[in-house]
Amino acid sequence: MNNISELLDQISSPDDLRRLSVAQLPELCAELRRDIVDELSVNPGHLASSLGVVELTVALHYVFSTPYDRIVWDVGHQAYGHKILTGRKDTFCTNRKLHGIRPFPTPMESEYDTFTCGHASNSISAALGMAVAARKTGHDDRHVVAVIGDGAMSGGLAFEGLNNVSSSPNDLLIVLNDNDMSIDRAVGGMEKYLLNLDTNATYNRLRDKASKWLHSMGYLNDDRRKGIIRLNNALKSALSHQQNVFEGMNIRYFGPFDGNDVCETVRILEQLKNMRGPKLLHLHTVKGKGYEPAEREATVWHAPGKFDPETGERIPDTADPYPLKYQEVFGRTLLELAETNPNIVGVTPAMPTGCSMDIMMHAMPDRVFDVGIAEGHAATFAAGMAKDGLMPFCNIYSAFAQRAYDNIIHDAAILNLPVVFCLDRAGLVGEDGPTHHGVFDIAALRPVPNLTLCSPMDECELRRMMYTAQLPGMGTVVIRYPRGKGVKRDDWHCELEAIPVGKARQVSDGSDVAVLSYGPLGNDVQTVISQLREEGNSLSVAHYDMRFCKPLDTEVLESVSQRFSRIVTVEDGQLAGGFGSAVLEWLSDNGKTTTVRRVGLPDRFIEHGTVSELRHIAGTDIESIKRAIINN
């Protein structure tokens, strides 16, 4: 790659960017794209999405007076170019590293980052709030732009925001970054005329003057204005042979345009900038634009890991591929179950590869449903199938399942429908940080009636829990498991057999202290016990893999409360309201006075870094577990 970045090196803030001529912007985009590729080749992150919006990013900061004007990003992995242009070029090499640049935009890092955007579909609602606030606080000259795309428009919240945009007085500009299809420029005289007319300054000045005159004369109330917009959109649709969902929502629609043409995008944004009322600019972009390997395989290059920027050759992970990742065990086991149970179907909100449901998708494409970035819909869709005889396995990343909380309660749990919610990436996930850590599901779901909550200590337990969950009469089951590799090498493919619901298993016996673990951290408890023995420590530790947080194994709790004066609970989730809290509640309700020390995550958001770094910071690593056992 060419490392010469003459223009980019001159830019420390968008003020510097705005000193360039429009003619210089294509070269700046090329330099910015090279910089992103070079940086991510050695410091892995989200590549293809940020490459696709380089031109849009440059155009937005060129046209709008950021940070006074607000740009609200949706799906923050698009925003690497934004970070580099807003004062973080020299520190971008620390992106996603412990104490380095945060993985996604956040106002806690920069005044240019207007809102939290780790998850999808919130930009329109947040930006509308800012647009209304600008009017209410005397900042009528502030422009607010929501940038939504990369699948985020499929989320229900986006449409809730659009519905409110159409009915609230505002001048919001919504930029739809559409990278799901090739650029298909309008052709023919009438179509091109209409596109140019929409963004023609003279036309829009006359249109605005006419609107104000009609309003002053009493001829144009709010209902009539909306009707005229609907008529205008209908005429455009009829003449250009294009229709879209925005036309009936009183939102002026412009496009589609080529979002990878920076000069054209600047021209359009300049024309739309001061236009009154809500409007939507539809841009076609190419995910991975400008880097041929990423353009060719955008899914692979979404987050490709390390690679050679010159050749595009991905650098393989030299680590032993075994043990398998939990997600791979899930994917293979799901197909195995589906081959014997014809009622099993798979549901995923845009994560078939990430959760390994693509294994079943390739083998049984008619029995796997990717519903897009729509977790709430995924849960209710699965519940609907379960209501009429199917057995859905709905796999959602734990952090994303937060968006489906009401759906899990209202649409699955109340009727105790046979849906298996598999919460992948449960616990600390590493470099993606606080928006992606799956640490709230235990506390959030534990109070919900009818739910069975379980978490496997290893891959065999995951397989057995999946098998048990699809048996008749199980109702709604939630299985949580972590990101990353398991602990077994060749013996993960154990026999599928049922496990008794609500029953723990004793992993080791002891007489001084009892450790009750929930989930894969039980393997670290076993490591601590082995270390104590090797160190000659006389402490005798009993270990119970509780398997279920709901229902709890009350027989084990009764036994350990009588046998031991000290108990340690271990979990990879928030302490407040989590598994340890469930144990404390049972002991208190039953008059037990056993001393309990809980190991789990503190009452704060954990930053980004490697999982091992974060576990040390949070106090859930092996040394922390050992201290809790020894010093309890």
JODACOR-V168837 format. One record per residue. N is the residue number from 1. RES is the residue in three letters. OMEGA is omega as a letter, one per 40 degrees, with the letter a starting at -180 (999 if undefined). D_LAST is the distance of its C-alpha to the last C-alpha in Angstrom with 1 decimal. Layout:
n = <N,N>
res = <RES,RES>
omega = <OMEGA,OMEGA>
d_last = <D_LAST,D_LAST>
This chain:
n = <1,2,3,4,5,6,7,8,9,10,11,12,13,14,15,16,17,18,19,20,21,22,23,24,25,26,27,28,29,30,31,32,33,34,35,36,37,38,39,40,41,42,43,44,45,46,47,48,49,50,51,52,53,54,55,56,57,58,59,60,61,62,63,64,65,66,67,68,69,70,71,72,73,74,75,76,77,78,79,80,81,82,83,84,85,86,87,88,89,90,91,92,93,94,95,96,97,98,99,100,101,102,103,104,105,106,107,108,109,110,111,112,113,114,115,116,117,118,119,120,121,122,123,124,125,126,127,128,129,130,131,132,133,134,135,136,137,138,139,140,141,142,143,144,145,146,147,148,149,150,151,152,153,154,155,156,157,158,159,160,161,162,163,164,165,166,167,168,169,170,171,172,173,174,175,176,177,178,179,180,181,182,183,184,185,186,187,188,189,190,191,192,193,194,195,196,197,198,199,200,201,202,203,204,205,206,207,208,209,210,211,212,213,214,215,216,217,218,219,220,221,222,223,224,225,226,227,228,229,230,231,232,233,234,235,236,237,238,239,240,241,242,243,244,245,246,247,248,249,250,251,252,253,254,255,256,257,258,259,260,261,262,263,264,265,266,267,268,269,270,271,272,273,274,275,276,277,278,279,280,281,282,283,284,285,286,287,288,289,290,291,292,293,294,295,296,297,298,299,300,301,302,303,304,305,306,307,308,309,310,311,312,313,314,315,316,317,318,319,320,321,322,323,324,325,326,327,328,329,330,331,332,333,334,335,336,337,338,339,340,341,342,343,344,345,346,347,348,349,350,351,352,353,354,355,356,357,358,359,360,361,362,363,364,365,366,367,368,369,370,371,372,373,374,375,376,377,378,379,380,381,382,383,384,385,386,387,388,389,390,391,392,393,394,395,396,397,398,399,400,401,402,403,404,405,406,407,408,409,410,411,412,413,414,415,416,417,418,419,420,421,422,423,424,425,426,427,428,429,430,431,432,433,434,435,436,437,438,439,440,441,442,443,444,445,446,447,448,449,450,451,452,453,454,455,456,457,458,459,460,461,462,463,464,465,466,467,468,469,470,471,472,473,474,475,476,477,478,479,480,481,482,483,484,485,486,487,488,489,490,491,492,493,494,495,496,497,498,499,500,501,502,503,504,505,506,507,508,509,510,511,512,513,514,515,516,517,518,519,520,521,522,523,524,525,526,527,528,529,530,531,532,533,534,535,536,537,538,539,540,541,542,543,544,545,546,547,548,549,550,551,552,553,554,555,556,557,558,559,560,561,562,563,564,565,566,567,568,569,570,571,572,573,574,575,576,577,578,579,580,581,582,583,584,585,586,587,588,589,590,591,592,593,594,595,596,597,598,599,600,601,602,603,604,605,606,607,608,609,610,611,612,613,614,615,616,617,618,619,620,621,622,623,624,625,626,627,628,629,630,631,632>
res = <MET,ASN,ASN,ILE,SER,GLU,LEU,LEU,ASP,GLN,ILE,SER,SER,PRO,ASP,ASP,LEU,ARG,ARG,LEU,SER,VAL,ALA,GLN,LEU,PRO,GLU,LEU,CYS,ALA,GLU,LEU,ARG,ARG,ASP,ILE,VAL,ASP,GLU,LEU,SER,VAL,ASN,PRO,GLY,HIS,LEU,ALA,SER,SER,LEU,GLY,VAL,VAL,GLU,LEU,THR,VAL,ALA,LEU,HIS,TYR,VAL,PHE,SER,THR,PRO,TYR,ASP,ARG,ILE,VAL,TRP,ASP,VAL,GLY,HIS,GLN,ALA,TYR,GLY,HIS,LYS,ILE,LEU,THR,GLY,ARG,LYS,ASP,THR,PHE,CYS,THR,ASN,ARG,LYS,LEU,HIS,GLY,ILE,ARG,PRO,PHE,PRO,THR,PRO,MET,GLU,SER,GLU,TYR,ASP,THR,PHE,THR,CYS,GLY,HIS,ALA,SER,ASN,SER,ILE,SER,ALA,ALA,LEU,GLY,MET,ALA,VAL,ALA,ALA,ARG,LYS,THR,GLY,HIS,ASP,ASP,ARG,HIS,VAL,VAL,ALA,VAL,ILE,GLY,ASP,GLY,ALA,MET,SER,GLY,GLY,LEU,ALA,PHE,GLU,GLY,LEU,ASN,ASN,VAL,SER,SER,SER,PRO,ASN,ASP,LEU,LEU,ILE,VAL,LEU,ASN,ASP,ASN,ASP,MET,SER,ILE,ASP,ARG,ALA,VAL,GLY,GLY,MET,GLU,LYS,TYR,LEU,LEU,ASN,LEU,ASP,THR,ASN,ALA,THR,TYR,ASN,ARG,LEU,ARG,ASP,LYS,ALA,SER,LYS,TRP,LEU,HIS,SER,MET,GLY,TYR,LEU,ASN,ASP,ASP,ARG,ARG,LYS,GLY,ILE,ILE,ARG,LEU,ASN,ASN,ALA,LEU,LYS,SER,ALA,LEU,SER,HIS,GLN,GLN,ASN,VAL,PHE,GLU,GLY,MET,ASN,ILE,ARG,TYR,PHE,GLY,PRO,PHE,ASP,GLY,ASN,ASP,VAL,CYS,GLU,THR,VAL,ARG,ILE,LEU,GLU,GLN,LEU,LYS,ASN,MET,ARG,GLY,PRO,LYS,LEU,LEU,HIS,LEU,HIS,THR,VAL,LYS,GLY,LYS,GLY,TYR,GLU,PRO,ALA,GLU,ARG,GLU,ALA,THR,VAL,TRP,HIS,ALA,PRO,GLY,LYS,PHE,ASP,PRO,GLU,THR,GLY,GLU,ARG,ILE,PRO,ASP,THR,ALA,ASP,PRO,TYR,PRO,LEU,LYS,TYR,GLN,GLU,VAL,PHE,GLY,ARG,THR,LEU,LEU,GLU,LEU,ALA,GLU,THR,ASN,PRO,ASN,ILE,VAL,GLY,VAL,THR,PRO,ALA,MET,PRO,THR,GLY,CYS,SER,MET,ASP,ILE,MET,MET,HIS,ALA,MET,PRO,ASP,ARG,VAL,PHE,ASP,VAL,GLY,ILE,ALA,GLU,GLY,HIS,ALA,ALA,THR,PHE,ALA,ALA,GLY,MET,ALA,LYS,ASP,GLY,LEU,MET,PRO,PHE,CYS,ASN,ILE,TYR,SER,ALA,PHE,ALA,GLN,ARG,ALA,TYR,ASP,ASN,ILE,ILE,HIS,ASP,ALA,ALA,ILE,LEU,ASN,LEU,PRO,VAL,VAL,PHE,CYS,LEU,ASP,ARG,ALA,GLY,LEU,VAL,GLY,GLU,ASP,GLY,PRO,THR,HIS,HIS,GLY,VAL,PHE,ASP,ILE,ALA,ALA,LEU,ARG,PRO,VAL,PRO,ASN,LEU,THR,LEU,CYS,SER,PRO,MET,ASP,GLU,CYS,GLU,LEU,ARG,ARG,MET,MET,TYR,THR,ALA,GLN,LEU,PRO,GLY,MET,GLY,THR,VAL,VAL,ILE,ARG,TYR,PRO,ARG,GLY,LYS,GLY,VAL,LYS,ARG,ASP,ASP,TRP,HIS,CYS,GLU,LEU,GLU,ALA,ILE,PRO,VAL,GLY,LYS,ALA,ARG,GLN,VAL,SER,ASP,GLY,SER,ASP,VAL,ALA,VAL,LEU,SER,TYR,GLY,PRO,LEU,GLY,ASN,ASP,VAL,GLN,THR,VAL,ILE,SER,GLN,LEU,ARG,GLU,GLU,GLY,ASN,SER,LEU,SER,VAL,ALA,HIS,TYR,ASP,MET,ARG,PHE,CYS,LYS,PRO,LEU,ASP,THR,GLU,VAL,LEU,GLU,SER,VAL,SER,GLN,ARG,PHE,SER,ARG,ILE,VAL,THR,VAL,GLU,ASP,GLY,GLN,LEU,ALA,GLY,GLY,PHE,GLY,SER,ALA,VAL,LEU,GLU,TRP,LEU,SER,ASP,ASN,GLY,LYS,THR,THR,THR,VAL,ARG,ARG,VAL,GLY,LEU,PRO,ASP,ARG,PHE,ILE,GLU,HIS,GLY,THR,VAL,SER,GLU,LEU,ARG,HIS,ILE,ALA,GLY,THR,ASP,ILE,GLU,SER,ILE,LYS,ARG,ALA,ILE,ILE,ASN,ASN>
omega = <i,a,i,a,a,a,a,a,i,a,i,i,i,i,i,i,a,i,i,i,i,a,i,a,i,i,i,i,i,i,i,i,i,a,i,i,a,a,a,i,a,i,a,i,a,a,a,a,a,i,a,a,i,a,i,i,i,a,a,a,i,a,a,a,i,e,i,i,a,i,a,i,i,a,a,i,i,a,i,i,i,i,a,a,a,i,a,a,a,a,a,i,i,a,i,i,a,a,i,i,a,a,a,i,i,i,i,a,a,i,i,i,a,a,i,a,i,i,a,i,a,a,a,i,a,a,i,i,i,i,i,i,i,i,a,a,i,i,a,a,a,i,i,a,i,i,a,i,a,i,a,a,i,a,a,a,i,a,i,i,i,a,a,i,a,a,a,i,a,i,a,i,i,i,i,i,a,a,a,a,i,i,a,a,i,a,a,a,a,a,a,i,a,a,a,i,a,a,i,a,a,i,a,i,i,i,a,i,i,i,a,a,i,i,a,i,i,a,a,i,a,a,i,i,i,i,i,i,i,i,i,i,i,i,i,a,a,a,a,i,i,i,i,a,a,a,i,a,i,i,a,a,i,i,e,i,i,a,i,i,a,a,i,i,i,a,a,a,i,a,a,a,a,i,a,i,a,a,a,i,a,i,i,i,i,i,a,a,i,i,a,i,a,i,a,a,a,a,i,a,i,i,a,a,a,a,i,a,a,a,a,i,i,a,a,i,a,i,i,a,i,e,i,i,i,a,i,i,i,a,a,a,i,i,i,i,a,i,i,i,a,a,a,i,i,i,i,i,i,a,a,i,a,a,a,i,i,i,i,a,i,a,a,a,a,a,i,a,i,a,a,a,a,a,i,i,a,a,a,i,i,i,i,i,i,a,a,i,i,a,a,i,a,a,a,i,a,a,a,i,i,i,a,a,a,a,i,a,a,a,i,a,a,i,a,a,a,i,i,i,i,a,i,i,i,a,i,a,i,a,i,i,a,i,a,i,a,a,a,a,a,a,a,a,a,a,a,i,i,a,i,a,a,i,a,i,i,a,i,i,i,i,a,i,i,i,a,a,a,i,a,i,a,a,a,a,i,i,i,i,a,i,i,a,i,a,a,a,a,a,i,a,a,i,i,a,a,i,a,a,i,a,i,i,i,a,i,a,i,a,a,a,i,i,i,a,i,i,a,i,i,i,i,i,i,i,i,i,i,i,i,i,a,i,i,i,a,a,a,a,i,a,i,i,a,i,a,i,i,e,i,i,a,i,i,i,i,a,a,i,i,a,a,i,a,i,i,i,a,i,i,a,a,i,a,i,a,a,i,i,i,i,i,i,a,i,a,a,a,i,i,a,a,i,a,i,a,i,a,a,a,a,i,i,a,a,a,a,i,a,a,i,a,i,i,i,a,i,i,i,a,a,i,i,i,i,a,a,a,a,a,999>
d_last = <56.4,58.4,56.1,58.8,57.7,60.3,59.9,56.1,55.7,57.6,55.2,52.3,52.5,54.6,57.1,58.0,58.3,60.8,63.1,63.9,66.8,66.4,68.2,65.4,62.6,63.1,62.6,59.5,58.1,58.9,57.1,54.0,53.9,54.1,51.3,49.0,49.9,49.5,46.1,44.6,46.0,43.4,40.7,40.5,40.5,42.8,46.3,49.0,48.3,48.5,51.7,53.3,53.1,54.1,57.5,56.2,53.6,56.3,58.7,56.3,55.4,59.1,60.5,57.9,56.9,53.2,50.8,52.9,53.9,51.0,50.3,47.6,46.6,45.5,43.3,42.2,42.7,46.3,45.8,45.6,49.2,48.4,45.6,47.9,50.7,48.6,47.6,45.0,47.3,46.1,42.4,42.8,41.8,38.2,38.3,35.1,33.4,30.2,31.4,34.9,37.3,35.7,36.6,38.5,40.5,38.7,39.9,36.8,38.4,42.2,44.7,46.6,43.8,44.6,41.9,38.9,40.3,37.7,38.8,42.3,45.0,44.0,46.6,49.5,47.6,46.0,49.3,51.2,48.9,49.6,53.4,53.5,51.5,54.0,56.8,55.2,54.2,57.6,56.8,59.6,60.3,56.8,56.8,53.9,53.6,51.3,51.1,50.1,50.5,49.0,48.6,47.1,50.2,49.3,46.4,47.2,46.0,48.8,51.4,50.0,50.4,53.9,54.9,54.0,55.6,58.8,58.9,57.5,59.7,58.4,59.6,56.7,57.3,55.4,55.7,55.2,54.3,55.6,54.8,55.0,58.7,61.3,63.2,66.2,68.4,70.9,74.4,77.8,79.5,78.4,74.7,74.6,76.7,74.2,71.2,73.0,74.3,70.9,69.7,73.1,72.9,76.4,75.9,72.6,74.2,77.1,74.7,72.7,75.9,77.2,74.1,74.1,77.8,77.4,74.5,76.5,79.4,77.3,77.8,74.2,71.6,68.0,69.0,72.0,70.1,67.6,70.6,72.3,69.1,69.0,72.7,72.2,69.4,71.5,74.5,72.4,71.1,74.5,76.0,73.3,72.4,68.7,66.6,62.9,60.5,60.8,64.5,64.2,61.4,63.6,61.9,64.4,63.9,64.9,64.9,64.1,64.4,63.3,60.0,60.3,63.4,62.2,65.6,66.3,62.9,63.4,66.8,65.5,62.6,65.1,67.3,64.4,62.7,64.7,65.7,64.9,62.9,60.2,61.0,59.6,60.3,60.0,59.6,59.6,57.5,56.7,53.1,52.8,56.2,57.6,55.6,57.4,54.5,52.5,55.6,56.2,52.7,51.0,48.2,47.3,47.6,45.5,42.6,44.0,41.6,43.3,47.1,50.3,51.9,55.3,55.5,52.9,51.4,47.7,45.6,43.7,40.1,40.3,36.9,36.9,37.6,35.4,33.0,34.6,33.2,31.7,34.7,37.1,35.7,36.0,39.5,40.7,39.1,40.7,44.1,43.6,42.8,45.7,48.1,47.6,47.0,49.9,48.3,45.5,46.0,44.0,43.5,42.2,42.6,44.1,41.5,43.2,42.6,39.2,37.8,40.2,42.1,45.2,45.1,46.1,48.3,50.4,50.8,51.2,52.2,53.4,50.0,47.8,48.1,47.1,47.3,46.8,44.3,44.1,40.7,41.6,44.8,43.1,41.0,44.0,46.3,44.0,43.9,47.6,48.0,45.6,47.6,50.7,49.5,47.7,44.1,42.9,39.9,39.3,37.3,36.1,33.7,30.7,31.5,35.1,34.4,33.5,37.3,37.7,35.3,38.1,40.0,37.2,36.9,40.6,42.3,40.0,37.5,39.9,42.2,39.4,41.4,40.7,39.5,36.7,35.1,33.6,31.4,31.7,29.8,26.7,23.8,24.4,28.0,28.5,31.7,33.0,30.4,29.3,32.4,31.6,27.8,27.3,24.1,25.4,26.7,23.8,23.6,27.4,28.4,25.9,28.0,31.2,32.8,34.1,32.0,30.1,27.3,26.1,24.8,25.4,23.1,26.3,30.0,30.9,28.7,30.4,33.7,32.9,31.6,34.8,36.9,35.3,35.7,39.4,40.1,42.2,40.6,37.3,38.1,36.2,33.4,31.1,29.7,27.7,27.3,26.9,29.5,30.2,30.2,28.6,27.5,30.4,33.8,36.5,34.9,34.0,37.2,36.0,38.0,37.7,36.5,35.1,31.5,30.8,29.9,26.5,25.4,22.4,22.6,20.4,20.1,18.6,17.7,15.1,14.2,10.6,8.5,10.5,10.7,13.4,15.3,18.4,21.0,21.5,18.1,17.5,19.6,17.1,14.4,17.1,17.8,14.3,14.7,18.1,17.2,14.8,17.8,20.3,18.5,18.6,14.9,14.9,11.6,13.0,11.9,13.8,14.7,16.8,19.0,19.6,22.8,23.7,22.2,25.3,26.0,22.5,22.5,22.2,22.8,19.7,17.7,19.5,18.9,15.1,14.8,17.0,15.7,11.9,10.0,6.8,7.8,7.4,10.8,12.7,16.2,18.9,20.0,19.6,16.5,19.0,20.5,19.2,17.8,14.4,16.6,18.7,15.9,15.0,18.8,19.4,16.9,18.4,21.9,21.6,20.3,16.9,14.3,11.3,8.0,7.7,6.2,9.4,10.8,14.5,17.3,17.6,20.5,23.1,25.5,24.6,27.5,29.4,28.9,28.0,25.2,23.3,23.9,22.8,19.5,18.7,19.7,17.9,14.5,14.9,16.1,15.1,13.7,11.5,10.3,9.8,7.8,5.4,5.5,5.8,3.8,0.0>
